[in-house]
Amino acid sequence: MNTIEKIGIICIALVVLAAGCNQDSGRKGRNGTQLPQSDNEEVARYMESFKGVGALSDTSKPTLPQKTLSHFKYPNDLALDLVLAEPQIVQPVELSFDHRGRLWVVQYHQYPYPEGLKVTSIDNYLRVKFDKIPTAPPGGAKGADKITIFEDTNGDGKYDKATDAIKGLNIATSVVTGRGKIWVLNPPYLLAYPDRNNDGIPEGNPVVHLQGFGLEDTHAVANSLRWGPDGWLYGAQGSTATADISSSVSKHVAFQGQAIWRYNTDSHVFEVYAEGGGNTFNVEFDSKGRLYSGDNGYDRGPNFKQGAYYQKSLGKHGPYTNAYTFGNLKNMQLSGERKRFTHSLIKYEETGLPQRYKGKMFALNPLLNFVQLTRLEPFGSTFKNVDEDKVLTTGDHWFRPVNVKAGPDGAVYIADWYDSRLSHVDPRDTWHKTSGRVYRLRSKTNKAILPKFDISKYSVQQLIQLLKNENKWYRQQAQIQFANRKNKSLVPQLQPLLKSADGQLALEALWAINLSGGLNDDIALIALSHKDPFVRNWAVRLAGDRQSVSPVVSKHLIRLAETEADPETRSQIAATAKRLPGDTAIPMIEGLLKGGYDAADADIPLLIWWAIEAKAETDRGKVLDIFQRPAVWKSKTVQNTVLKRLIQRYVMAGGEANFTAAAKLIELAPSKNAAKELISGLSEGLRGRDLIGLSPALAKAIKPYQNELFGGPLALGIRQGKIGVVEKAILIITDSKADPQQRLTYARLLGESGQKKAVPALLKIVQTSGSSAALKQTALQALQYFDMPEIGRKVVAAYPQYRGDVGVRNAAIDLVSSRSLWAASFLEAIEKTRNINKADVPDAVARKLKLLKDPGIAERVNRLWPNVKLATSAEKNESIARFAKIIRSGRGDLQKGRVLYLSNCGPCHRLFDGGGNIGPDLTGYDRDNMNSMLLNIVDPNADIREGYVIHKIVTTDGRTLEGKIISRNGDAITLQPVAGKNMVLSATRVKEMKAQQVSLMPERILEHLSEQEVRDIFSYIMKK
């Protein structure tokens, strides 16, 4: 399989939360660069021998700060200023503005390794484990990170005063002020430094509010602190770091990888706000309180809904915290160039730039060195994104924009990491330690020099006036002050604004009342009845955050669920129902289902499902009561989304009560079509499971549907192990006159249920030349389940008759490669009897044979298929240098290169207008970076992209399987094998499961090409 899936070497470097290791001693890499300390000799040797290529530091030199301005291109109505540069700042990773308009810059010098820790292990994604958990600052080793405040003291638009507010931090990514504190993300900790006088200088040591953020991958650690409109402190976490978070109240809230999280600084409650979403860096709130974040995909990331689950690579990043998601929400649809990747973004809602920019997204692309302007168009309860201009481009490949914020002057500020390197693939510290820039993108006609101000000293009336400001930045700053003061006595002055016909002002008033501690039933009822949908939306949201409501508010929420027409508000009603007790939640859910507005929406059907799922067991009776009403069955959302998931949920959870609930649903089905949906979900729930313990009630309920459910009248009895039924099924599978579909079904089920009595009959099928190809293939797959030596011998003996059908041939090869004894027979037939041609075996399957951990088999595989033997580091480096020289030595032919691409890479990868989808679409990659391309082609295992990780699974019955994990629901694991059909395994049948450090893509795929063909294919791949 000619995949180039690793061309995303830079992919995961995404945010480039990057800077350098500050260690004074330790081993050196090949070029003398500092390596992290390690107490593991094997790890130390690996890092020491690593030769960096790809999107790493190159031989080019940085452009002097002032000269960089001449390299940029931007629209005629904008101007660009260089605001800060080295030596004032180095490696800026985040910007923020405080209540005085001062610019805070987090300088991430310590990346990639925390000071004072030793690396104990390193995996193929360069995720590391350390010897200990670092002590929270100011204790423990002092790191090189610092947070600096910059100030314009004379109003000329230049930052002439710098103050290092906090130094000695050790992997610090973010800072905000508020509540009389300076909040700093310094994983594994969230720290709060006292700052009662709001001057930005800590008045003592910090208090640890949260601990447990992972450090495995310091480009993907917790990041991007922002105050939400609800007063919670929000943050993001990237894809390859884990978390097990504890506060003084919340204990061990664990999640793996990508998420948006939040923390209530008053109650000390921590929770995951939304899970998944890619390599999440950045948190952005728009004027309506919607939440966005960048990721490392081809689009502009998700519009996050509360309690939702978004796309996630389950193999690489682990399962969701909920075992019964049964799906996920997608990112916002994009119309435009799908070029990786959006890292940080803002929705611009200020007045400083020309009107055409207002309400649009400024999205940074550090991989391809530009800033994209994107329009948001309503799309049901979410948005479509439409790319417009690139508002900032440059030919300087050192430009690495990593953070963007709107300032109090209405300009857009951009932090530039400024480094020729972007990738984290090299474990060595070769980052450019002395560069960093901040730019200001402003209106060409307006420099917007601001007078000095201090919003923390504003009167109540001044703050109320700020709520009416056209600029979102000032409104958000006012809300922070209402939260800081938390004064209920202000509510009477805010309440008239809540009743305003101006929807934005009413929404700001609702937020301010809540932040002041004045939200009560009277306020909630006013908001729930407001004519503006966003006020209603947030009234629902805030009710859910209280997790219980009074009877009068409950009544209004239920009524709103039935009558609300606004899709965004309906989506919040579903999200809130998930959080509220069943007495309120179930009628809300039923109200949404009665409305019938939502089936075609991109998000709402699954949000409704997750609300139901949250009550499936805690309020089982109430959930079933919903389906007592015939009208509910007519809902398209119920028919298309809920029915099959709910019954699957009950069956997978198991137990008498859940089986009885599943049976009750089938009993309540008002039509065959409704029953069909339930049976479809039931079938999914039962895949890979033992039915011996099935409850009598469910067995009785599904008996009439055996043909639809399992494919034959004996199927249920086979799954339950009934002796008489099994014997009848064995006779049928060898009867050439029996129903063909039943023969296929029973053969498969006899294998899956482990009926050893069936082995002779199954062997007869695979040895008989008259058996159909489909039946042979099914029988071969069924025989995998039985650890019997004669199976391998007889399949190998019969193998020559399989060569005429690729499906049967692959099924036979898949069988013999799953157990050592069978594989030995197979290899002997290739080497000695020559009854089998080694060309029948793909490289991926040959490599799978080595997973059997049999030295003799491994030696034979290396001899028969030398390409499967992984090249050494020296061999890879030599190949990269050789191919680079070949490519540079002449010109390639584009048309011939296209033909070569389609035959070598196209089966797996799309590029421009052609190719497959097994691997990533390469169109949006940094394809003109020849070193990066060569690294990933010559060494496809250097950095395996999320979504393309291969797992080795050893089952309790002795099989060794290999493939991608494509779903994990309940205890069911769906595996997409390297060859063969998808299979579902119960976790109870998995003895070992381990991610492999080897890609699907084989090494040496360029070796069969001539020098001119190498130039041709690269001319096409690197085509603009």
N, C-alpha and C positions, 0 to 999 in steps of 0.2 A: 504494500500500500504506500504510494508515493506522497505522503503528507508532509507539509512544511509547517506543521502546527506551531512550531516554536518560534516562528518569525516574530512573535510578540514578545521577544526578549525584553523589550522595553515596556511591554504591556504592563506588567505588574509594578514596574517602577513608578508607574502612575503618578502619584503625587509628588514623588521625589521629596518626601519629607526628609531631605538628605543633608548630611554634613559629615564631618569626619570624626574618627576615633581619636581620643585625646590621651592615648596611653603613652607612657614614657619608656616602656620596655616591652620586650617580646620579640617574636620571630619576625623575619622579614620575608616578603614575597620575592618573586623572581626579579622584579625591578627595584627592589629595595624598599618598597612601600610597607607601611606598618600593618601587621596582622593583629587580630584580637588575641588576647591571651587564651590559652586552652590547656586543660589538664588531660586532654585526650590526644595521644600521639598520632593516632590515625587521622583525626580531624585536623590536627596541626599540619600534617604532611599534605593533606588534600588542599588546604587553603594556601600553603606555601608554594605548591606546584602549579597553581592555577595561573593560566596565561590569559589575560583579559583581551577580549575582542568584542566586536559588536558595537553597541551604542555606549561605549565606554570613553574614558578620557582619550583624546587623540592627540596628534602632534600639533594641532592648530593652537593659536594663542588667543587669549581674550582681547576683544576690542576695548580701547579705553572708554570709560563711561560716557563722556560727552560725545564721542564719535559714534556711539551706537545710535544716537538719534537720527543720524543721516541715513541709516539703513532701513528705517521703518517707513511703511506706507500706511496711510489712513485716509478716511474720507475728507473732502475739502472743508466740511463744516466743523471739523474737530482739530484740536491742537494737542501735541504731546510734550510733556515736561519730564525731565529727569529730576525726580524729587530727592532721592537718596541713592548713594552708591558707596562701594568700598572706598576707603576703609571705615566709613561711618557704620555700615552694616555688612554682614557676611552671612550668606545662606539664610535669607529670610524665608520663613515657611508660612507665617500668618500675619495679617494686618488687622487692626481694629482701631476704632476711634472712641474716645471716652466722652464724658459729659462736658468736658471743656474743649472738645474738638482736637485734643492731642492725639497723635498717631502712635499706637503701640505696635512694636515689631517683635515677634518671637524669632530669635536667631538660633537655628538648629545646628549648632556646631558639633554636637556630640555624636550624631549619626555616623556610622551605623551600629555601634556597640556601646552599651552603657559602661561608664567608668567603674572599675572595681569588680567586674564580673568576668568569669572565665567561661568560654564556650565548651560544653561537654558533648554536644552532638550537633550535627548539621544534616538536613535532608536535601532532596533534589530540588526543592524550591528555595534553598538557602534559608529555610526557617531553622532557627537555632534554639537550643536549650542551654540555659546558663546554670552555673553551679549553685546559685542561691537567688533569693529575692532581694533586690537592693533595698537598703534602708531609706525611708522617706526623708527628703531634705528637711532641715539642714544637716541631718545625720548622714552617716555613710560617706562614700567617696564623693568628692566634688566633681561634677561634670562641667563641660565647657559651654552648655547652653545658657542663654541669658535673654532677658526681656528688657527692651529699651523703650523709653518714652521720648518721642521727638516733638518739639514745640516750635511754633513760629512766634517769636516774641515781639516782632516789630510789624507784623501784618503785611509783609511783602510777598507772602506766598512761598517762602523758603523756610525750611526747618533748620533753625540756627542754634537750637539748644537740644542736647541729648543727655538723658539721665538713665543710667542702668538701674532699673527698679529692682530687679531680682537677678542675681548671678549664681553660678555654681549649680545650676539645674542639670539633671541627668536624663536626657530624652524627654524634653518638654516641647509640646506641640501647640498649645493654645492658651489664651488668657482672656478673661473678661473681668470687669469690675461690677460691683453691685452688692447690696445688702450690707454695706460697710466692710466689704472684704474684696480681696483680689483673688480670683479663682484661677488656678493654674492646673492644666492637665500635664502631669509628669508621670506617665504610666510606669508602674502599675497603680498610681495614686491620682486622685483628685484632691488638690490642696486648697485651703482657704487661708490666705494671709490677712491678718487684721489690718483695716485701714479706715478707722472711724472718722477721720477728718477728710477722707476722699481726695487726698493729694497724690495717690498712686505709689506712695512709699510705704512698705510694710512697717507696722509698729511692733512686730514681734514675730516669733516663729509660727509656721503654718499649722493648722489643724487638718488631719487627714479625715476627709468626709467619705471618700470611697476608696476601696482598694480591690485589686484583682484584675485590672486590665492587663492583657497579655503583652509580652515583649518578644514573642518568637520572631516577628518580622517588623523591624522598626520603620519600614516605610508604610506599614498598614496598621499602626497602633491607633488608639483612641485619639480623636482630634476634633477641632472645630466647635468649641464652646459657643453657644448662643442662648440668650434669654428668649424663651417663647412668649407669645402673647398671654399664655395662661400662667406665667410666672415661674414655670419649671425651667431648669437649666438643661439644655439639650446638647448632645454631642453625637458624633458618628464613630464608627469603627470600621477599619478596612477588612479585607477578605481573609487574610492569612494569619490573623492573630486571634487567639481565643480570649474568653473572659469568664471570670467566676467572681462576681461583684458582691461585696458586702458593705453595708453602711451600719450605722448604729441600730437601724430598724430592719432593713432588708438584709437577708442572709443568703449568700451563695446563689445569686441569680446568674445562672450559667448560660452562655450561648457561644456558638462557634462561628466566628467570622462575621461578615458584613451585617450591620444593623444601625438603626438610629435609636438612641437611648435617651432617657431623661431622668432628672433627679430633682426632687422637691426639697429645696434647701430649708424649708420650715419643718416639714414632717419627717424629713430624712428618708423618704421612700424612693427607691431606685426601681426602674422598670424599663423593659425593652418597649419602645414605642412602635417600631415596625422592624421586621426582620428580612434579610436579603437585600437585594438592590445592587449587587456588584461590589466593586472595591470602593466603598463609600467614603469619600473625602469631601468635606464641606457641608454646612447646614445653612440653608437660606429660607427665610420666611418672607412671604410677600405681604401686601397690605391687607389681605383677607385672612392671613394666618395660615395659608397653605405652606407646606414644607417640601423642599426640593434638596437633592444632593447630586453631585457629579459621581461618575463611576468610571470604569475603564473599558466601556463598551463603545459601540459605534454610534450611539445616539446621545440624548441629553439627560439620561437618567430617569428616575421615577418621580412622580408626584405622590409622595408618601401619604397613605391613609392610616389612621390610628388602628393598631392591632392587626395590620395586614401582613401578608407574606409575599415577598417579591422574589424574582429570579435568583437562583443560587446554584453554584456547582456543588452538588451533594457529595461527589466523590472526593473532591479536593478540600472542601471547606466544612464538611460534616453535615449532619441532618438538621432540620428545623427543630426548634424547641418543642413544637407540637407535632406529634407523630401522625396526626390525621388531617393535615392540610389539604391533601388531594388536589393540588394545583397551586398556582401562584399568579399574582398580578404582573403584568408586563410594564416595561418602561413606556414613557410617552412615545407615541408614534412619531416618526421623523420623516419629513419630506426634505431631502437635501443630500449632500454628499455624506456618505456613511464612512467617515474617517475617524479612526481611533486617535485620541480619546478625550472626552470632556472630563476635566479634573475638578475644577472649582468654577462656580457660576453665581451670578446674582440676577434677580429680576429687577431691572432698573425702574424705580418709581419716584424719581426726584425731578427737579425742574432745571438743573444746571445745564444739561445738554439740550440740543434742539429737540423739538416736540416729537420728531419721528423715532426717537430712541425710547420714549417713555412706554413702559409696560412690556418691554422686550428683554430678552435674556442675553447677557454678556457671558459667554462660555469660553473658558480657557482650554487650549490644546497644547500642552507642553511637549508632546511627542513631535508634532508637526509645526510648532513655533508660530501659532497665530491665535487671535481672539475672534470668536464667531459671534455674530449677532443673529438671534433666532426669535421669530415671532411665535406667540402662543395663541392657538385658536381653540375655543371651547369644543369639547368632544364628550358629550354626556357629562359624567361626573368627573372627568379629567380633561386633558388637553392633547391636542396634536401640536407638534413643533414644526415650524417651517423656517428653514435657514434662509437668511437674507444675505447681508454683506459679511465679508471678513473685515472687521473694523480695525484690525491691527495685524500687519504681516511684516516679515523681515527675512532677508537671506542669511542672517546671522544665526547659525544653528546652535549657538550658545544660549539663545533666548529660550528660557524655560519658565513660562508663566505658571505659578503654582497657587496663587491666591488672589482674589479680587474682592473689593469692597467699594461701596459708594461712600463718599465722604460728606461731611456737613456742608461743604461748598457745592455739592451736587456733581462733583467730578467723579470719575471712576479711577480707583487706585489699584495698581497691579504689582504684586510681588514677583520679581524675576529671580529664580534660583541661580541663573546664569552659570552654566557649566556645559561643556561639550558632552559630558557624560550624563546619561539619564538612567541607565540600567542598574539594577541592584544584583545582577547575575554574578558579578565578580565579588567574592567575599572580601577582597582586599580594599583597603582604604585609599583609593586613587582619586577621591573627589577633589575638586578645585577649591581649596580652603579659604581663598582670599577674595572671593567675588560675591556680588549680590547687588541687585538694583531694585528700586521702586519707581514706577512711572505713574504719571497722572494724565489721564485722557480727559480733556475738557472741551468746552465749547470754544471755537476759534475766536468768537467775538466777546467772550466774557471770562476774565480771570477769576472772578468771584472771590476776591479777598475778603475775609470775614473779620468783623470786630471780635474782640475777646468776649467770651461768655463762660458761665458756669451754671449749667442747668440744675446742679444739685442744690443751688441756692435760690432757685426760682420760687416765687410764691405759688399758692394754689391756683390763683387766677392766671398766672403766667403759664403754669402747666396745662391748664384747661385750654388756654389759647393755642398751645403747641399741638393739642389734639386736633386742631383745625388746620394745621400747617399742610401745605401742598406736598411737602417733602416727607417721605416715609421715615427717613433717618430721624427727624426731630420728633415725630410721633412715637417712634419706638423708644427714643431717649426719655420722653415724658412718661411712658409706661413704666420704665425702669425706676423712675423716681416715685411713682405711686406705689410700686411694690416695696421700695426701700422704706417709705414712710408708714405704709400699712395703717392708715388712719381712717377708721370707719366714719368718723365725723364728716368726711368729705362727700359722703354718698348723696346727701340732699342737694349738693351743688352739681353732682354728676347726673342725677336721675332725670332732670329735664332734657339733657342731651340724649339720653337713651331713648326718649320718646320722639326724638327729632325725625323729621322726614328724610334728612340727609343720612343715607344708609351707612356711609363710612364713619361719620361722626357718632352715630348711634353705636356702631360696633366698637369704636375706640372707647366710648363711655362704658359699655358693658365690660370690656377688658379692665378699664381703670377701676370700676366698682369691685370687680372680682379681686384684683390685686390689692385693693384697699381693705379687703376682708369684709365687704358689705354685701356679698351675694346671698340672698335669702329667697324664700319662696315667692314673695311679692315681685322682686326683681326678675326672677326666673320666668314668671308668668308673663310679665311685660315683654321680655325678650322672646319668649316662645310664640307670642302673638304678633310680633313686629312684622311690618310689611316687607322689610328687607330680608332676603333669604339668608344672607350671611350672619345676620344677627340671630335668626332662628337656628342656624347651623351651630353657632358657638354656644347658644343657650343649651342645645342638646349635648354638645361636647363637654361643657363644664358640669352638666348634670351627671354625665357618665364618670367624670373624674372623681366625683364624690362617692361613687360606687353604691350609693343607696339614695333614694329620693322619697319625699313625703307622698302620701296618697294623692294630694291635689296635683303635684307636679307629675306624678306617674300618669294620672288621668290625661293630662295635657300631652305628654309624650306619646301615649297610645293613640290619641286622636290625631296628632300630627303625623304619625306613621301612616295612618289611613288616608290623610288628605294632602300631604305635602307633595308638590309637583316639581320642586327644584331638585335636579339630580344630585348636586353636591350635598345638599342637606339630607337627602335620602341616604346617601352613602354614609354620612355621619350618624344617622339614626341606626343603621345596621351596626356600625362600629361601636356605638354606645350600648346597644342592646347586648352585645357580647360582654360588657363590663357590669351590667346591672343584674340584680337578683331575678330569678325566674318569674316571679309574680308580675313584674313589670316587663321584663325582657320578652317573654313568650307572646303576650298580646302585641307588643311592638313589632315583633317578627311577623306575626300573623297579619297585622295591618299592612306591612310592606308587601307581603305576598298577595293580599287582596287587591292592592293598587294596580298591579299588572304593568307598571311602567318600565321595569328594569331589566327584562330578559336580554335585551340587546346591548345593554351598557357594558363598557369594557371592564368595570370594577365591581359594580353592585352585586351581581349574582354570587360571586365568591364571598363578598363581605357578609351577605345574608347567610351563606352556608356556614361561615366561621362563627357567626352568632348562634346558629342552631347547634353547631358542633360543641360549643362551649357549654351548652345545657344538655347535651345528649344523654349524659349519665346522671348528673346532679339533679336534673329535672326531667327525668325520662318520661314520666307519666304525662306531664304538661306538654312535652314535645309531641308525644303520640296523639294527644288530644287535638292538636292542630289538624291532624289528618282525619279526624272524625267528621270534619265539615267538607262536604263535596266540592264547594267552591274553590277550596285551596288546591285541589287536584287539577283544576283548570289553569292554574298559574303556569306560564311558560318557564318561569324561574324554577318552580318546583319540578316540572317535567324534565327540564334540560340540565339542571344543576344540582338540585337538592336530593331527589329520590335515590339515585344510584350511590351518592356519597353517604347518605345517612345509613342505608342498610349495610353498605360496606364498612362503615364506622362501627356499627354494632357487631357485625360478624368478626371483624379483626380484633376488636377488644375482647370478645369471647365472654364466657360465663353465662349461667342460666338466665339471668335477667336480661342481658343483651340479646341472647338468642331468641328469647321470648318476644322482645321488642321487634326484632327483625321479622319474626313470624307474624306478629300483629300487623305490621306494615303491609305484608303480602295479603293478609286477610282483608284489610281495609281498601285495597286497590279497587277502584270502581270500574276499571276496564282492562282489557287485555293489553292495551298500549301502556297503561300505567304499570301493570304487572311486569311488562317486558323491561321497562326501565329498572325496576327493582331487581329483577332477575339478573340483568346486566351488572348491576352494582354488586349483587350477591356473588356472582361468578368471580368478579375481581377480588372480593374479600376472601374468597375461599382458595384462591390460587396459592399453591405451595403449602397448603395447610392440611393437617391430618383431620379427617372428619369422624374419627371413631368416637370422639366425645361430643358430637353434635346432639343438641337437646331433642327430645322426642317431639316437642312442639314445632321446632324448625324443620326437622326431618319430614314431618307430616305436611307442613306448609309448602315445602318445595317439591314434594313428590309429583304433583301434577305437571311440574315444569322441568322434569328431568331432561327431556330432549333439548329444550331451549337452553337449559343451564349447563348440562354436561355433554350433550350430543348423543344420548341414547338411554333407553329405559333401564339398563343395568348399571348406569354410571354411578349413581348414588351408592348402590350396594357395593360396588368395587371400592369406592373411596372409604366406605365404612368397614371394609374387610370381611364382608359376609361370605362364608366359604362357598355355599352353593352358587351364589352369584358370580364369584370369581371363576369358578370352574366353567360355568356357561360362557363367560366372556372369553376364556382361553380357547374354547371350541370355535367361537365365532371368528376370532382374529385369523385362524388358519383355514377358514371356510371361504373358498374363492367365490361362492355364490351368495355370501352374506352381504348386507348393505355396506358399501364401501366406506361411507362416513362413519358408521358405527365401528367398523374394523379399525379405522384410524383413531377414533376416540378411545376405544377400549385398550388398544395397544399403548397409547400414551398414558392412560390412567393406571394400567397394570404396572408400568414402570414407576410412575410418580408415587404410587402407594406402596411400592416395595414388595410386590407379590412374587416371591421367588419361584412359585409353581409355574409362573408364566415364562420363565427363561427358555426352556426348550422350544416352546412355541414361537417366541420372538426370534430365536436363532434360526429356526426353520424358515421363517419369513426372509431373513437377511441372506440366507444361503440359497434360496430358491430363485432361479433365474426368472420364473414366471410371475413373481410378485411385482406389483406396481412400484414405480420409483417413490411415490408418495408414502406408500406403506413401508417400504424398506427404510426410508429416511426416518419415519416415525419410530420404527422398531429399533433402529440404531440408537436413537436418542433415548429410548426407554431402557435399553440395555446398560446405559451408563450408570444406572443406579445400583447395579449389582456387582459386588466385588468378588468375581469368580474368574479364575485363570483361563478357563476354556473359552470364555467370551472373546478375549483378545486373540487367542489362537485361531478360532473359527472365523472371526471377522477378517483377520489378516489373510487367511486362506481363501476367503471368498472375494477379496478385494479386487482382483482383476475384472470381475463383472461390473464393478461400480464405476469404472473410469468413464463410461459413456454418459453419465449423468452427474453434473457438477454438484447438485444438491446432495445426492447420495454419497458421492465421493467425499465431500466436505464433512458430512455427518460421521462417516467412518473415521476420517482423520481426527475429527474432534473427539470421538470416543476413545481411540487408542492413545491420544495424548493426555488423557485425564488420569491415568493410573500407570505407575512405573512398570508393572509386569506386562501390561498390554503394550506399552511403548517399546519395551525390549523386543517383543515379538515383531513389532512393526519395523523397527530399525534393522533387525536381522534379515527380514525379507527384502529390505532395500539393499543391504550390503552383501549378503551371501547368496540368497536365491535369486535375487534381481527380479522378483515377481512384481515389485512396486518401484515406480520411477520416482526418484527423489524430487524431480521437478514438479510433482503433484503437490508438494508441501510448500505453502507460502512461508516467507521468512517469519511472519508473525506467529505462525503455528510452530515453526521450528524453535523459535525463542521460547514459546510456551513449554516445550518439552524440557527445557532447562529448569523450569520452576519445580519440577518433580524432585529436585535435590538428590539425584542419583548420579554420582561421579562418572559411572560408566556411560550413562546416557548423555551426560553433558559433553564427555569427550567425543562420543560419536557424532553428536550434533555439530560440534565445532569442526569436525573433520568433513562432514557431509555438506554443511552450509556455512562456509567460513565467514560470510557476511554477517551472520548472526553474532559472531564473536565481537564484543564491543572493542572498538579501537582504544588504544591507550591515549592518554593526554598528549603525549609527544606526537603520536601518529595523527591525531586530530589537528594539532597546531601546524604540523607539516602540510597536511592537506589544505588547510585554510590558506596558508601562505602560497602554496602551489597554485590553487585555483584563483586567488587574487591576482597573481602574476599573469596567469593566462587571460583573465578578463581584461586586465589593463593593457595587454600586448596587442590588441587589435579591436576591430569593430564587429559587432554582431548584426545579423540579419533579422529584422523584426518579424517578418512573415514566417521564416523558418523557426524562429524562436517561439512563435505562437503555437505552431504545430507541435514542437517539442514539449512546450508547457502542457498542452491539453493531453498529451499521451503520458507524460511523466508525473505531473502534478494535478492536472485537471480532474482526474477521477475523484479527488478528495477536496480540492480547493477551488473556490470560485475566484476569478480575477477578471475585472471589467465585466464582460458580458458572457462569460463561459466558465464551465467547471462545476464540480460537485459541492456537496455541503457536509461531507464527513469531517473535514477540518475547517478551521476558520476562513472566512472570506478575507483575502489578502489585499483587496483593493484599497482599504483605508489604512494600511500599514506604512511605515517609514521605508518604502521600498527602494529609495535612492541611496540608502545606507548599505553599501555593499558588504562592509564588515559584519553588520548585523545579520544580513541575509545569509552570508556564508557560515557564520557561527551556528545558526539554527538549522541549516541544511546538513552541514558536516557533523554537527553535534546536536541532534534533535532532542537529546535528553538534558540539555543545559538548563532549560526552563520550560517545564511542561505547562501549557496554558490551562487555566481553569476550564473545566468541561471536557478535557481530553486526557484525564488521568486514568490509568489502567490499574485495576485492583486484582490482586491474587486472592482467591478464596479457596480454602481447604474445607471440605464438608465433613460432617460427622461420619458419612459412609465412605470416606477415603478418597473422594475425587479432588483433583486440583483443577480449578477453573480460573479463567482470566477474562476480564472485560471491563467495560465502563459501568459504573453504577448510575442508572438513569432515574431511579425513584426509590424513596424509602418511606413507606407508609405503615404505621403500626409496627409489627415485627417482620413485615415483608420487604425483601430487598430485590429489586428488579435489576438484573444484570444483562448487559448487552455484550455477548461474547465476542472475542476477536473474530471467530467464525461461527456460524450457526445462528439459531433463532434466540430471541430474548427468553430468559428464564426467570421465574420468580422463586426465591428461596426464603424459607422461614428463618429468622435469626436463630431459632433453636437448632437449626441444622447446619449452622456455620461454626466451624471449629476455629478458624483463623481467617482474618481479613486484613490485608495489608496493601497500601498504595505502593505501586512499583515505581522505581526510579528510571524506568525505560519507557520511551514514547511508543505510540503506535507506529510512528514513522521510522523506517529502517535507516541505518547508517549507510554510507557509501553509495547513495543513489546517483551521484554525479560520475562515479568511476567508469560507467559503461559508455559515457559520452566522449566524443572526440574533443580536442581543444576548441575547434571552431564551433561545435555544438554547444559547448559550455558558454562561449561568448554569445551565441544566438539566444539561448534560453534566458540568459541574464539581461540581454538587451530588451527582451519582452517584459520580464518581471519588473525591471526598473524603469519601464516606460512611464512617462508623466501622464 
